[in-house]
Amino acid sequence: MTRLVDAPALGVDGCRKGWVAAYRKSGDVDIGLFSSFSELVAASPKAIVAVDMPIGLPEQVTAGGRGPEQAVRPFLGQRQSSVFSIPSRSAVYAGDYGEACRLAQATSDPPRKVSRQGFGLFAKIREIDALLRLNESLRRRIHESHPEFAFATLNGGRAMELPKKIKGRINPAGMQERLEMLARFDIAPDVLARPRPAGAGDDDVLDACACLLVAERILAGLARPWPDPPGVDNHGLLVAIWA
C-alpha cells in the first residue's frame, strides 16, 4: 500500500530507484522514495509538487532548446551545462538510442543528436508527460523546477560558486555550499546524515530539498515561471521552469 504523505508541498528529483521526495514533517524535512511518479502523486493527493524533470515537450527544437532552458541559463554562469536542451516529443518517445538520435536530428534546427545522459532521462520524462496528459487536474499541482536555478534564485540571482559534481563524482565542497544555502531556509544541514531510503543518493536528496523550497514558494504565491508567461505545448501542458 502507498504510504500517505500529508504535506502541502513536495520537492522531487528522479533517482536510480524511482523518485525521491522531500517534504516537511513536524517542521523537519523528511525524505520518501517512490517507485513511480503516479505512486508519488497518489501518496500526496493535495500537495503542490516541484519536480526536477522537464514538463511540456516541443514538436520542433531550435538552437538553445525550449523557452525555459533559454530563460534560465544566463543566471547560471559556469553551471549552465546543468540545464539540458530537451529534444522533440518524438525523440523522447523513441524506442532506442539510435532512433532517438535520428528523430532528434530530424526535428531540430540546427540538427542535433541526443546525449547518452539525456537519453537516460527519457523514461522519467515520459512518465510525467503521460500522467499529465491523461489527468488535467494534476496540471495545477505539478510544476517543473531545476535545482541549480533554484539555488541561484535563493542566492540572489547568482549561481553557486562550486560545482556539485566533478567528472560525475560528488564534490564535497560544492555539496557543503548548497547545504549552507538550504540551512538559511530552515532545512537542517544534517539532512544528508539522516536515515533515508536506499537508492536515494546525496545529490538526489539535495536537489529534492531545493525543489521543496520552490514548491513551498509556489504554494505561497512567491515563485514565478520562466519564461513568464509560460509557453504551452501541443497537449496543453505549460512549459516553464519555476523558481
C-alpha positions, 0 to 999 in steps of 0.5 A, a space after each residue: 500500500 502507498 504510504 500517505 504523505 500529508 504535506 502541502 508541498 513536495 520537492 522531487 528529483 528522479 533517482 536510480 530507484 524511482 523518485 525521491 521526495 522531500 517534504 516537511 514533517 513536524 517542521 523537519 524535512 523528511 525524505 520518501 522514495 517512490 517507485 513511480 511518479 503516479 505512486 508519488 502523486 497518489 501518496 500526496 493527493 493535495 500537495 503542490 509538487 516541484 519536480 526536477 524533470 522537464 514538463 511540456 515537450 516541443 514538436 520542433 527544437 531550435 538552437 538553445 532548446 525550449 523557452 525555459 532552458 533559454 530563460 534560465 541559463 544566463 543566471 547560471 554562469 559556469 553551471 549552465 551545462 546543468 540545464 539540458 536542451 530537451 529534444 522533440 516529443 518524438 525523440 523522447 518517445 523513441 524506442 532506442 538510442 539510435 532512433 532517438 538520435 535520428 528523430 532528434 536530428 530530424 526535428 531540430 534546427 540546427 540538427 542535433 543528436 541526443 546525449 547518452 545522459 539525456 537519453 537516460 532521462 527519457 523514461 522519467 520524462 515520459 512518465 510525467 508527460 503521460 500522467 499529465 496528459 491523461 489527468 488535467 487536474 494534476 496540471 495545477 499541482 505539478 510544476 517543473 523546477 531545476 535545482 541549480 536555478 533554484 539555488 541561484 534564485 535563493 542566492 540572489 540571482 547568482 549561481 553557486 560558486 562550486 560545482 556539485 559534481 566533478 567528472 560525475 563524482 560528488 564534490 564535497 565542497 560544492 555539496 557543503 555550499 548548497 547545504 549552507 544555502 538550504 540551512 538559511 531556509 530552515 532545512 537542517 544541514 544534517 539532512 544528508 546524515 539522516 536515515 533515508 531510503 536506499 537508492 536515494 543518493 546525496 545529490 538526489 536528496 539535495 536537489 529534492 530539498 531545493 525543489 521543496 523550497 520552490 514548491 513551498 514558494 509556489 504554494 505561497 504565491 512567491 515563485 514565478 515561471 520562466 519564461 513568464 508567461 509560460 509557453 504551452 505545448 501541443 497537449 496543453 501542458 505549460 512549459 516553464 521552469 519555476 523558481 
